[in-house]
Amino acid sequence: MKDRLKNWLPLRITYLVASLALIGAAFMSAHNVFLYILGIGFLIQTILNVGCSNGECARPTHFNYKRRH
């Protein structure tokens, strides 16, 4: 749990602000389900510290595959 509270980079803080804004907008706009889903998605990225910002979505630099002739 201590690891979840470390490494608060600006992008992670932006995810938190965006998630709270989207959830608030969903609540104010007649409970728009799409905004709830989007807001909760950003909130999960914030809490778990996952996403493309920390290189998890990066493509590998080389591939191990056999060429077909």
N, CA, C and O atoms as a DFTB+ gen file, in Angstrom:
276 C
 N C O
     1  1       0.816      -1.195       0.000
     2  2       0.000       0.000       0.000
     3  2       0.858       1.257       0.000
     4  3       0.468       2.279      -0.564
     5  1       2.029       1.183       0.632
     6  2       2.902       2.353       0.659
     7  2       3.382       2.725      -0.735
     8  3       3.605       3.899      -1.027
     9  1       3.543       1.715      -1.603
    10  2       3.983       1.991      -2.970
    11  2       2.936       2.769      -3.756
    12  3       3.281       3.510      -4.676
    13  1       1.671       2.612      -3.410
    14  2       0.599       3.314      -4.109
    15  2       0.609       4.806      -3.799
    16  3       0.115       5.608      -4.590
    17  1       1.164       5.176      -2.664
    18  2       1.169       6.578      -2.264
    19  2       2.439       7.310      -2.693
    20  3       2.576       8.508      -2.446
    21  1       3.364       6.601      -3.332
    22  2       4.607       7.213      -3.793
    23  2       4.519       7.530      -5.286
    24  3       3.584       7.113      -5.969
    25  1       5.502       8.270      -5.772
    26  2       5.638       8.583      -7.197
    27  2       4.443       9.354      -7.753
    28  3       3.880       8.972      -8.779
    29  1       4.058      10.424      -7.087
    30  2       2.966      11.259      -7.579
    31  2       3.518      12.254      -8.579
    32  3       3.876      13.376      -8.221
    33  1       3.583      11.841      -9.824
    34  2       4.068      12.683     -10.902
    35  2       2.945      13.599     -11.372
    36  3       1.779      13.347     -11.067
    37  1       3.275      14.658     -12.111
    38  2       2.225      15.581     -12.586
    39  2       1.126      14.893     -13.403
    40  3      -0.038      15.284     -13.313
    41  1       1.474      13.883     -14.192
    42  2       0.452      13.207     -14.986
    43  2      -0.505      12.421     -14.095
    44  3      -1.700      12.346     -14.382
    45  1       0.006      11.843     -13.029
    46  2      -0.855      11.104     -12.105
    47  2      -1.802      12.053     -11.370
    48  3      -2.957      11.709     -11.121
    49  1      -1.327      13.219     -11.031
    50  2      -2.184      14.226     -10.406
    51  2      -3.231      14.708     -11.398
    52  3      -4.373      14.971     -11.020
    53  1      -2.848      14.825     -12.672
    54  2      -3.788      15.211     -13.717
    55  2      -4.879      14.164     -13.871
    56  3      -6.046      14.511     -14.049
    57  1      -4.513      12.875     -13.806
    58  2      -5.511      11.807     -13.853
    59  2      -6.492      11.937     -12.689
    60  3      -7.695      11.742     -12.867
    61  1      -5.991      12.261     -11.513
    62  2      -6.866      12.406     -10.353
    63  2      -7.838      13.566     -10.530
    64  3      -9.030      13.433     -10.256
    65  1      -7.326      14.700     -10.986
    66  2      -8.184      15.869     -11.200
    67  2      -9.210      15.574     -12.295
    68  3     -10.381      15.926     -12.155
    69  1      -8.783      14.934     -13.377
    70  2      -9.701      14.609     -14.473
    71  2     -10.782      13.639     -14.012
    72  3     -11.949      13.787     -14.375
    73  1     -10.397      12.652     -13.218
    74  2     -11.391      11.685     -12.754
    75  2     -12.416      12.342     -11.842
    76  3     -13.611      12.070     -11.959
    77  1     -11.967      13.197     -10.940
    78  2     -12.911      13.878     -10.054
    79  2     -13.813      14.832     -10.833
    80  3     -14.996      14.961     -10.520
    81  1     -13.260      15.502     -11.848
    82  2     -14.060      16.406     -12.671
    83  2     -15.105      15.633     -13.478
    84  3     -16.252      16.066     -13.588
    85  1     -14.711      14.496     -14.039
    86  2     -15.658      13.697     -14.825
    87  2     -16.754      13.095     -13.962
    88  3     -17.916      13.063     -14.367
    89  1     -16.396      12.619     -12.781
    90  2     -17.407      12.067     -11.882
    91  2     -18.346      13.172     -11.408
    92  3     -19.554      12.960     -11.300
    93  1     -17.796      14.341     -11.127
    94  2     -18.642      15.477     -10.745
    95  2     -19.556      15.913     -11.872
    96  3     -20.723      16.228     -11.638
    97  1     -19.041      15.936     -13.093
    98  2     -19.864      16.307     -14.245
    99  2     -20.957      15.278     -14.487
   100  3     -22.069      15.639     -14.874
   101  1     -20.660      14.004     -14.267
   102  2     -21.667      12.962     -14.437
   103  2     -22.772      13.119     -13.400
   104  3     -23.949      12.921     -13.703
   105  1     -22.398      13.469     -12.201
   106  2     -23.396      13.656     -11.146
   107  2     -24.290      14.856     -11.443
   108  3     -25.495      14.821     -11.193
   109  1     -23.685      15.924     -11.980
   110  2     -24.447      17.143     -12.250
   111  2     -25.304      17.037     -13.511
   112  3     -26.305      17.743     -13.631
   113  1     -24.934      16.175     -14.445
   114  2     -25.668      16.092     -15.714
   115  2     -26.583      14.869     -15.758
   116  3     -26.478      14.040     -16.662
   117  1     -27.453      14.765     -14.807
   118  2     -28.474      13.712     -14.779
   119  2     -27.868      12.309     -14.803
   120  3     -28.398      11.411     -15.457
   121  1     -26.772      12.127     -14.098
   122  2     -26.136      10.811     -13.938
   123  2     -25.804      10.147     -15.274
   124  3     -26.283       9.056     -15.583
   125  1     -24.984      10.827     -16.046
   126  2     -24.546      10.321     -17.338
   127  2     -23.604       9.138     -17.113
   128  3     -22.520       9.303     -16.555
   129  1     -24.015       7.953     -17.544
   130  2     -23.263       6.722     -17.288
   131  2     -21.905       6.742     -17.982
   132  3     -20.923       6.266     -17.413
   133  1     -21.826       7.281     -19.193
   134  2     -20.559       7.346     -19.914
   135  2     -19.519       8.144     -19.137
   136  3     -18.358       7.742     -19.056
   137  1     -19.930       9.268     -18.567
   138  2     -18.985      10.080     -17.793
   139  2     -18.566       9.372     -16.513
   140  3     -17.419       9.500     -16.085
   141  1     -19.481       8.626     -15.897
   142  2     -19.106       7.837     -14.720
   143  2     -18.042       6.801     -15.074
   144  3     -17.054       6.646     -14.355
   145  1     -18.247       6.100     -16.173
   146  2     -17.293       5.065     -16.588
   147  2     -15.930       5.686     -16.895
   148  3     -14.897       5.162     -16.477
   149  1     -15.930       6.792     -17.620
   150  2     -14.677       7.459     -17.944
   151  2     -13.982       7.971     -16.682
   152  3     -12.767       7.827     -16.543
   153  1     -14.733       8.559     -15.777
   154  2     -14.174       9.066     -14.532
   155  2     -13.616       7.968     -13.653
   156  3     -12.547       8.125     -13.063
   157  1     -14.328       6.858     -13.559
   158  2     -13.851       5.737     -12.755
   159  2     -12.616       5.110     -13.395
   160  3     -11.720       4.647     -12.688
   161  1     -12.562       5.092     -14.729
   162  2     -11.362       4.588     -15.408
   163  2     -10.135       5.409     -15.082
   164  3      -9.072       4.856     -14.802
   165  1     -10.272       6.731     -15.117
   166  2      -9.158       7.587     -14.738
   167  2      -8.806       7.422     -13.264
   168  3      -7.631       7.482     -12.901
   169  1      -9.797       7.216     -12.417
   170  2      -9.545       7.038     -10.995
   171  2      -8.783       5.744     -10.730
   172  3      -7.900       5.704      -9.872
   173  1      -9.120       4.695     -11.458
   174  2      -8.399       3.426     -11.315
   175  2      -6.955       3.582     -11.767
   176  3      -6.044       3.054     -11.129
   177  1      -6.737       4.313     -12.879
   178  2      -5.370       4.568     -13.323
   179  2      -4.584       5.329     -12.265
   180  3      -3.396       5.078     -12.066
   181  1      -5.241       6.246     -11.595
   182  2      -4.574       7.027     -10.567
   183  2      -4.217       6.174      -9.366
   184  3      -3.082       6.214      -8.890
   185  1      -5.163       5.410      -8.879
   186  2      -4.941       4.621      -7.671
   187  2      -3.904       3.531      -7.893
   188  3      -3.030       3.324      -7.051
   189  1      -3.995       2.832      -9.021
   190  2      -3.084       1.723      -9.291
   191  2      -1.776       2.149      -9.937
   192  3      -0.858       1.339     -10.070
   193  1      -1.680       3.414     -10.340
   194  2      -0.497       3.953     -11.000
   195  2      -0.149       3.142     -12.253
   196  3       0.989       2.710     -12.436
   197  1      -1.144       2.948     -13.097
   198  2      -0.947       2.247     -14.367
   199  2      -1.316       3.182     -15.509
   200  3      -1.962       4.209     -15.300
   201  1      -0.909       2.823     -16.691
   202  2      -1.212       3.622     -17.864
   203  2       0.020       3.772     -18.722
   204  3       1.079       3.230     -18.406
   205  1      -0.116       4.497     -19.792
   206  2       0.994       4.668     -20.725
   207  2       2.061       5.618     -20.204
   208  3       3.154       5.683     -20.765
   209  1       1.768       6.343     -19.158
   210  2       2.734       7.312     -18.662
   211  2       3.958       6.649     -18.047
   212  3       5.028       7.255     -18.005
   213  1       3.822       5.430     -17.576
   214  2       4.969       4.766     -16.975
   215  2       5.499       3.632     -17.853
   216  3       6.098       2.685     -17.344
   217  1       5.285       3.723     -19.148
   218  2       5.912       2.827     -20.110
   219  2       5.258       1.463     -20.268
   220  3       5.843       0.591     -20.911
   221  1       4.087       1.242     -19.718
   222  2       3.458      -0.062     -19.834
   223  2       2.856      -0.299     -21.202
   224  3       2.632      -1.448     -21.583
   225  1       2.591       0.748     -21.945
   226  2       1.998       0.602     -23.266
   227  2       3.044       0.657     -24.383
   228  3       2.703       0.600     -25.565
   229  1       4.282       0.766     -24.011
   230  2       5.340       0.913     -25.013
   231  2       5.512      -0.382     -25.798
   232  3       5.366      -1.485     -25.270
   233  1       5.823      -0.207     -27.057
   234  2       6.083      -1.345     -27.914
   235  2       7.503      -1.831     -27.679
   236  3       8.394      -1.007     -27.473
   237  1       7.752      -3.139     -27.700
   238  2       9.115      -3.625     -27.501
   239  2      10.050      -3.122     -28.597
   240  3       9.618      -2.873     -29.722
   241  1      11.319      -2.975     -28.266
   242  2      12.273      -2.428     -29.225
   243  2      12.645      -3.429     -30.308
   244  3      12.949      -3.027     -31.432
   245  1      12.630      -4.709     -30.003
   246  2      12.912      -5.711     -31.025
   247  2      11.942      -6.873     -30.843
   248  3      11.390      -7.084     -29.763
   249  1      11.756      -7.603     -31.905
   250  2      10.808      -8.704     -31.875
   251  2      11.538     -10.018     -32.101
   252  3      12.486     -10.089     -32.882
   253  1      11.089     -11.044     -31.416
   254  2      11.613     -12.393     -31.622
   255  2      10.599     -13.192     -32.432
   256  3       9.688     -13.807     -31.877
   257  1      10.763     -13.175     -33.703
   258  2       9.880     -13.961     -34.554
   259  2      10.671     -14.448     -35.761
   260  3      11.677     -13.853     -36.149
   261  1      10.202     -15.524     -36.333
   262  2      10.855     -16.105     -37.502
   263  2      10.193     -15.560     -38.750
   264  3       8.969     -15.447     -38.818
   265  1      10.994     -15.228     -39.721
   266  2      10.461     -14.730     -40.988
   267  2       9.958     -15.900     -41.818
   268  3      10.569     -16.967     -41.876
   269  1       8.840     -15.663     -42.446
   270  2       8.299     -16.658     -43.354
   271  2       8.807     -16.361     -44.746
   272  3       8.860     -15.205     -45.167
   273  1       9.176     -17.398     -45.451
   274  2       9.646     -17.225     -46.834
   275  2       8.666     -17.774     -47.798
   276  3       8.891     -17.718     -49.007
